[in-house]
Amino acid sequence: MGLMDRLRGEFVDIIEWLDDSRDTIVWRFPRFQNEIKMGAKLVVRESQTAVFVNEGQVADVYLPGTHTLETRNMPILSTLKGWKYGFNSPFKAEVYFVNTRQFTEMKWGTQNPVILRDPEFGVVRVRAFGAYAARVVDAQRLLKELVGTDPQFRTEEVQEYLRQLIVGRLGGALARAGVPLLDLAAHQDAIGRQLAGALTEELAEVGIAIPKFVIENVSVPPEVERALDKRTEMGAVGDLDRFTRYQAATALEAAANNPGGEAGAGVGMGMGMALGQQMARAMSGESTAPPAAAPQAAAPYAAPAAAAPGGAEPPPLPGQAQWFVGVGGERQGPFDIGALAARAGAGGFGPDTLVWRAGMAQWQPAGQVPELASVLASVPPPLPPL
């Protein structure tokens, strides 16, 4: 290498930045003691701004394009250097490239809950998280206020500062919005735009703007979530009295399909219906006195046909099936096995008599029901002809 080649190698004649990262905001061009040659080319690409700094003082700023460095297009640096007559000698200066594109990989979240006063739930603690975009709008202010002499300024160095500003503004934004907690999801976009404007205004002094702010989710403590779930369940039930009757009917059907457990099911169902009706009256403000006795036809088990002494009808013995009899198109009963045997002995019950009990799909002749074979055995034979 000759002398002229070594001399030419000491001068920088092309200044540019090919960004191969996704998180670098500011990058200082490395000179390695080389001087910038007068007439060198400065290449500033889209979404970049180049700033010349001379002895710690910000000088000229260049927007996207290719620039030839001469005294006429470096007015501030020429003044600082004292080149009154167009000096053409090489010079030393620091060149910072500032990335002005949107940085969209920015996340935020509340480490501690924000306390709000909700018109429906009172004082509530909420947490929130989301994302936002940030961009540099004033390269000179950014260099003066945040970057300093940092040769490579990344998003991680400013992200915590931005997160603290966001959390500090979040509570006020939610309070000023005046939106109930249950309606926050429908107003998250509007609150996000409000926060983006407030943050941009506050960050103007450091040359940063927040063009986009997204609230992904606002959550409440687990105990509030459980209370909301209970309220949702109550809203889905609607009329508690009708719901109680529906539950009772469903349980009654299940008991009919399980003849072996009828007695226990009947007792449990009666208690459940009474308790459910009392709860419904209590929640609606009515009296909690015991309800009037239900009609006999609505009870899961009716008393035998024969009345006990004194006019009181004792309940059926546990485990006895209750039968209904169809006579002349009318339903009679219910009867237990003993009562059916008595009717059969008196000639009022026979193999062709229609019968039904809980668990049967439809009415059937007594002669087709195996359980009534013993009853039909007591039916007297027909009288001999005269």
ABEGO torsion letter per residue (X at the ends): XBAAAAAAAABBABBBBBBABAABABBBBBAGGBBBBBGBBBBBBBGBBBBBBBGGBBBBBBBBEBBBBBAAABAAAAAAAGBAAGBABBBBBBBBBBBABBBAABBBBBABBBBBBBAAAEBBBBBBBEBBBBBBABAAAAAAAAAEABABBBAAAAAAAAAAAAAAAAAAAAAAAGBBAAAAAAAAAAAAAAAAAAAAAAAAAAGBBBABBBBABBBBBAAAAAAAAAAAAAAAAEBAAAAAAAAAAAAAAAAAABAAAAAAAAAAAAAAAAAAAAAAAAAAGBBABBBBBBBAAABABBBBABBBBGGBBBBBBBGBBBBBBBBGGBBBOBBBAAAAAAAAAAGABBAABBBBBBGBABBBBAAABAAAAAAAAABBBBBBBX
